[in-house]
Amino acid sequence: MAGSIDRVTEAAAAAGLEIEIRRMGASTRTAEEAAEQCGCTAAQIVKSLIFQGEHSGKLYLFLVSGPNQLDLGKAGALVSETLKRADPRHIRDETGFAIGGVSPIGHLIEIPAFADQTLLGFDTVWAAAGAHDAVFAAEPKALLAAAQARVADLAA
């Protein structure tokens, strides 16, 4: 099985998304840490949040702008079920990514994805690339297309 960073690279290539993965040498686990390392605003950081359907157990990916909080009511309405936080071990087992390195692309499973419309207001956004210190930049529309993410109003 390919490593998590390799899966991100392969998924980007398969989607026609040209990226350069950067290892920052310092943590990019939070939006603020990532913004400092990337030299951008926290709003340009794509947080990849995974929640689980309370009844189905299905995992869902929500791509949210750094300072924004996910509105669980809006997100739940999109997926037609109540959401709860997914267990970090379950996320790693199913997606192949550890918390802090979850990428919008390259998951081991097909995962329904939804994107915060705020992300479309930037020329470039930065996302995790499969490790706590790995990131890549992309044009938002191209990234969301690669992630097969449906754009919605997700912010609280």
C-alpha angles and dihedrals in degrees: 000000000000119000119257095257090048090052090054091050092048093046091050092050092047089052093047091247113143110213139163113212114217125200103211099195090226132066120285093178095122127048090242093051091046093049091051092050094044097044094236139104121281088244089066091059115099111219110205105209122183121202131176130228108250094221105023098040087220118148122234129192121219119190108205134178112254103256095036123098120219112247102224091198093057091042092049091050089054093054096035096237142077113269131217134182111278119231111258091231091051090050091051094046094049103036102026091234131109120221108274093034102054108137127204088236138034100052120162089231133042104259127188107242133200127185133211107244088223089076091068090067093076135075091217134019130186125225138183114267103204103289136066091255101032122099141159135199124229143164104263099234091049092048093049090048090051090050090046086230123169111225114233145151099271104151122110 
